[in-house]
Amino acid sequence: MRLACQKPWRGVTRLLQAVLLLCALGGVALAQEAYRFGVGDVLQVSVFGQPDLSGRFSIGSDGAIRYPRLGRVMMLGLMPEEASQRIAEGLAGRIPADHTVTIDVLSHAPVFVTGDVQTPGRYEYRPGMIVLELVALGGGLRRPASPVTGAALQLLTLRQDYADQRLIRWSQRIERTRLEAEIAGGVFDGKDLLAGGAPSDMVAAETALFKVRTDALAAQAEAADAQRRTLDQEIEALQESLRLHDRDLVLIEQDVSATQQLADQGLTAHSRLRDNQRQQSALKRDRLEVIGFLARARQNRLDVDQRAAASLEARAAENAAALRAVELAITRTEQRIASLAASMEAARDDLETGSLRQIPTATFAVVRSTSSGTIQIAVGEHDRLRPGDILEVDRHLAEMEMPARAAIR
């Protein structure tokens, strides 16, 4: 029996969905290029120890946020590190120098897809999003009107699923290696993975993520050390002040004793004795105040140590949970790959002959708003999108559907 087959659109759709899943699991696109803020982004600004300066701020159409004490601050086109530096410079002299400023993006302006996709519409943007990912969110490319059936379609779909699962397995293995390096406090460079055949873009993404996380941990440790040094200096100064008070109290006690003897013998006025006693009381009060300051400084020093330890414990717990999850995911993926391999073998046995129709290649264009107006640019499936972009997809299906309609007539 001869089987007439056409290109498996279901398999193409599953490929696009797998691309989306890979981006979600490994952050492949995210780490390849630093994200720059755009209009509509909602930012979380956090200033250590300054809750009144922390909160959510939206980038308006003018590219700026309205920030306490500073007013209008331009954010458009800045990377998170540049934006943090700009806020920190603006607050210089208004907050302690050792208080750090961090900025994270809570949400972005949406993106849109139109044309030959299964589900056109509005979708959430994420940094690093590429054209292929948005097409996958839209359900994949629209299928031609002509029917596609048969064992050849089944086999090709299984092959595509098999390839997708192998990519997913690589993503999971790379993530597992990165987590193990973080937990062990070691180095992650991906050389062994690359030598074993791992996709270089996935390794590069996890390497960049590893560096971001380790740099953030180092920055937290450096900030804690700076606070410790400041508090240690304060404690040392208060201890020296306490020693000076103790020495002065010894001297004033000697003066009070001597004046008491003279007053008892009528050799000096009692008013002088009272003056010395008042001076002695004042010194004792000052000494008690210094003791209170010293106790608070020591407590603050302890709080810094406790916060640093809690941060490390939280990071360790997070990595341990993520490692358990990825280990489970790898096991499931291995099972899925084995099942697909068996199904492909069965499908090959069922397939006798077949032919595939050539489907025109899809083309993509992006409508983008710029400072000078709206422009339309041609893009490829791996090009990056920006918040607010409108992606137009043209599958050129008329070339295929026209012969099908003619055959029906």
Secondary structure as UniProt FT lines:
FT   HELIX           9..26
FT   TURN            28..29
FT   HELIX           30..32
FT   TURN            39..40
FT   STRAND          42..47
FT   TURN            48..49
FT   HELIX           51..53
FT   STRAND          55..58
FT   TURN            61..62
FT   STRAND          64..67
FT   TURN            68..70
FT   STRAND          71..74
FT   TURN            76..77
FT   HELIX           80..91
FT   TURN            93..94
FT   TURN            97..98
FT   STRAND          101..107
FT   STRAND          111..115
FT   STRAND          121..123
FT   TURN            127..128
FT   HELIX           131..137
FT   TURN            138..139
FT   HELIX           151..184
FT   HELIX           191..195
FT   TURN            196..197
FT   HELIX           200..264
FT   TURN            265..266
FT   HELIX           270..350
FT   STRAND          363..370
FT   TURN            371..372
FT   STRAND          373..379
FT   TURN            381..382
FT   TURN            387..388
FT   STRAND          390..394
FT   HELIX           398..408
//
